[in-house]
């Protein structure tokens, strides 16, 4: 009996006994047990004994007991959860068998054992989870022995190797993976081995790239090792890497090499000290207007068409890349010089000379080309491209649709442009401009309004002419914000004139870029509301150049502005080629005759006759005429005789600070002053 007790103690099992006569259960708790049966040797009721079971397990426990009690099962073997004395959940396994039964088969005395099997259950659950993870993971996995024999595989490995690969337990894994015999010893030494291999997937020798990791695990006996092999399919990763590599070097829109590829090409040529070669930097003139007018989809299509034409026209040994936006780069073959650059530029100009079909529209676009020769213009990629860019901008300033070689004088021009652009951005953001007003008068010299003019002065460049900074603002995208500053200044000046008792309209110039701005009418109306003036107090002046492009956008905008009550004036009339058609179809109220006609009025009979015709034409169309640049009494007399309605020029007053204009109105009281002022000089 003592040996039996020792055996039970060694196994960690306790002994229990139930007697029907007393319906009591006595438990002989094993030493060191954490089960909550202290004092149970004195006995407890059967309900107390089984009542310790978890509520979810209680029904199963009672069923197992009843089946054994009535003889339906020869023994009882049931596991259930209980809580120990510290409240922690434990798993308990109860086994037993009836020693005595009645004639009817009812158990009278049941003897058995109970054991804490928490650790075993947790191990079983862990094993179950591991088995589930092994079978269901998306990565291919196999378990092998030290001789590389496959012990177990999962479905993912079968899918990776292929249904017809024949991979299965009992075979050598090295039939599919090329691995040397030193791998497993390294696994035992280091704990894990990783590498990238090719996995054979058919008998023809085709392979797929896989990442392999091998980990050592103890076998169930706790002494021998087996190895877990995990294989990750790298095909999708390799495809992604290839796609990213292509994206990094190829322009997705045109299919041409991109900026990075161009840099590699030039850097490689410079590093190899190849003979002289030419670089052409191409910028498309007017692309932004086309993009804004017809939409980005059409703009993208145009860039693709340009790329196709250039590629088809240039020689095979010329490297063509899209630099970005509407710019392209051509790297000519080694040995190319001035002659080859000029010939290639002519090819580019000719290739892009024809029209392009964008949906239902036909558009034309021209290139401006800046050229450099390497290495004489520079042995560094960035320097060469900066110089090519400078040459290209010089070409734009000299007429566009041309080739311009870099020369050293362009460096100072480029630096000036960069510095001026930076300052212009700063002053545009903070409205660092001042405004002057130049009066407009009738034939008697009585003011009928004023034109608001923007002025810009910097410490670096002094007073910068509008002829220089306005085109620069249009080029770098600042003109819309500058136009908003001007609109508010004009409305503010009109309101200030009204406060002096003089309802004098204020004219403000609109740039071509502003006319293509969708919210221009809202911007102008907001300026009027903010300063409490009616739209009729603003006169919007625009030049014929603003009407040359995008008439399908400009025409509706002009009609909307006119319907809001703004007055429209066509500025610099007579300097273009299509003015008559604009007068017929667009809602202008005034025509401002260019100063070039006024200057020649007293010495060129042809100019005089042409001017008389213009004035008569405007009268027929019901439009007011304004003569610009009136500087002498003789000019004024001749223009008055022709029937010109309004006048503007140095004969009456130079542009003056708006404060001076308002002071002049304030001093005159309710009667407007006559210009020029006698005995005074306006500056």
C-alpha positions, 0 to 999 in steps of 0.5 A: 500500500505504501508503494502505491501511495508513493507511485501516486505521489510521484505522479501528482495524483490525489485519491478520492472516494465516494460512499453512497450510504453517506453521500460523502466524498473524501479526498486524500490530497497529494503533497504539493498540490495546488488544488483547493481541497484542503481539509477534504479528507474529512469529507464533503458532499458530492454536490460540493465536490462537483459543484466546484466545476466551472459553470460551462463544464458542470453539465458534462461533469454531472452527465458523466457521473450519472452514466457511471453511477447507473452502470452505463459507463464502466468508469468515469473519466472527465476533465473540468475547470476549477479555481484554486485557493488564489482564484486562478483557473486550473484544469482537473482530471477526475477518474474513478470506478465503482468498487461495489454496486447493488443488484440493480447496478447502482454504484455504492462505492466509487474510488478514483484519482484526481490530478491537476492537468493545467500544464498538460492542457495548456501544452495541448492548446499551444500545440493545437494553435501551432498546428493550426498556424502551420496548416493555415499560414500563407507562407510555405512551411515544412518540418524536416529531420536532420537528414533533410527528410520531410516530416510534414508540409502545409498546403501553402508549400504544395501550392508554391511547389505546384500540384505536380511537383510530387513534394510530400513527407518522406522525400528529401527537401534538397530535391527542390532546394539546393542546400549544402550539408553545413546548413543544419549544423549552422542552425544548431549553432546559431539558432536560425539560418536565412537565405534567398534561393531558387526553388525548383517547381517542375522537372524542366528545372524552372525555379521561383525565387524564395526566401528560406529560413530554417529554425531548430526545434526540439522533438517530442522526446526533448532530446532530438532536433527537427527543423522548421523550414519556412519559404516565402515566395519572392515573385511578387516582391521581385515584380514590384521591385522591377516596376519601381525600378522602371518607375524610377527611370521611365516617365509613365506619361510618355514612356520616355526615360525620365530626369533620373535616367537622363542624369545617369546618361550624362554622368556616365558620359562625363565619367568616361571622358567621352568626346564632346557631345551636345545637350538640347533642353526643350521647353514647349511655348504656351503649353500651360495655356493649352493645359488650362484651356482644354484640361489636364487630360488633353494636356497629358495627351499632347505631351505624349504626342510630342514625345512620340514625334520627337522620338520618331524624328531624332536619330537612333543614337540620340537619347531623348528624355522627358525632363518634367512638366512640358520640358524634354532633354536630348543628349546627342551622341559622342562627337556631336558639336555645334553643327549636330546641335543645330541640325537636331534643333532644326529637326525638333522645330520641324517635328513640332511645327504641325498641328496636334489633334486634341479631341475635336480641337486642333492646336499648335505648339512651338519649342524653345531650345537651349543648348550646351556642349559638354564638357566645354560648357561644364563637366558637371550635370547640374552645371550643364543643365543650369546653363541649358536652362539659362539658354532656353530662357534667353531664347524665350525672351528673344522670340521663342520657337528658336535655338539658343546656345549658352554663352557666359553673358547669360549667367548674369542674366540668369542670376538676375532673374532668379534673384528678382523672382525671389524678391517678387514672390516675397513682395507679392505675398505681402503686397509690397507694391505701391500704386500711382494714378494718372488722370483721364480728362475730357477736351476741356481738361476736366478729370473724368477718371484715373488709371491705376498703375502698379509700381515696384521698387527694390533695394537690389534693383531699384525701381523695376519697370512693369515691362520687366516685372509683369511678364516675370509675374505671369511666367512664375504664376504670381499675376493672379495674386498681384491682380487681386492686390490691384483690384482692391487698390482700384476699388479703394481709390474709387471709394476714396474719390467718392468720399471727396464728392467725386464719382470718378471711375478707376481703370485697372489693367487685366493681364491675359492670365487673369482673363483665363482665371475662372473666378475673376468675376467673383474676385472683382465683385468681392473687391467692390463689396469690400470697399462699398463701390459699384462695379460701374466705378471700375474700368477694366482695361485689357490689351489685344494680346489678351484676346489672341488665345482661348477666345472660348474662355475669354469671350464668356468671361467678358460678357459676364463682367459686362453684365455685372456692370463693369466697364470694359476698355480695349487698350493699345488699339491699333497695335495688333491685327484683329482689332476690328473683329474684337470690336464687333463681337466683344462688349467693349465700352471704350477704345484706347488709341495707342500712343504711337498714333498720337506721336505721329499725328502732326508729321505723318498724314497717313497716321492722321487719316488712319486715326480719323478712321478709327475714331469714326468707326468707334462712334459708329459702334457707339464706343467712347475713344481715349487717346493715350500719350498726349504731350502737346497742345497741338496734339490735343487740338488735333485729337479734339477736332477728330472727335476723341472723347477722353485724353491721357498723357503728360500734357495733363499730368504724369502718374502721381501717388494716389495720395496726391491725386486724392489731395488734389480732389480734396483741395478742389472741393465740389468743383473738379480741377482743370488739367493741366493746373496753371502755375503748378507741376504734377509729378 
